[in-house]
Amino acid sequence: MENLKIWLKKNGSATVLTVLFIVILVNKDAKAWLMRQVASTGILNSTISASKETQEISTKASYAGFILKNEDGAIIDRSALQNKVIFINFWASWCSPCRAEFPSVQKLYDRYKNNPDMIFLTVNLDDNVASGKSYLKEKGFTVPFIVPAGNIPGVLYSGSLPTTVVLDKKGEIRLHHKGLADYSKDSFYRQIEELLKEKP
């Protein structure tokens, strides 16, 4: 026992770092916190691209069959999405990078939820819908709980979580980002503001 005390005194910082590393590996929220710190630096962020004056109709048509349901199980009316800036975030409660970026998604939602020209589709991909709902409730997130009601077009989502897509008022994909990002930065808000000013 005495030898252990001596070893701990000599290797205290290594012991603390080892314990922290184990906690981060095991605990989803600890892992998400660490990822959030990295994302807050801005090195993982992507930017909204400039409009392509003529987007191929086939690209728009390829996600025209994207059908979603809200928390009550009602199909979301596609006409409500026309001529709007649409922020789509594919996420799951078990996904640590999703957990890491979700506070920034919530901040973005809080900022623009009352803007009539912007729609949020936070699409949960948990196998068990209750897990996703439980996660939002546990963390106090108020973003819309949306689930797919059919196949998700590959042009929007190809299997990486999280994936974020922003469509402009014409339905053009202006951002397609796979992986963690911070959507609560002023630079991102400015890009959203520019999209909101554009004509459909």
Secondary structure, 3 states (H helix, E strand, C coil): CHHHHHHHHHCHHHHHHHHHHHHHHHCHHHHHHHHHHHHCCCCCCCCCCCCCCCCCHHHHHHCCCCCEECCCCCECCHHHHCCCEEEEEEECCCCHHHHHHHHHHHHHHHHHCCCCCEEEEEEECCCCHHHHHHHHHHHCCCCCCEEECCCCCCCCCCCCCCEEEEECCCCCEEEEEECCCCCCCHHHHHHHHHHHHCCC
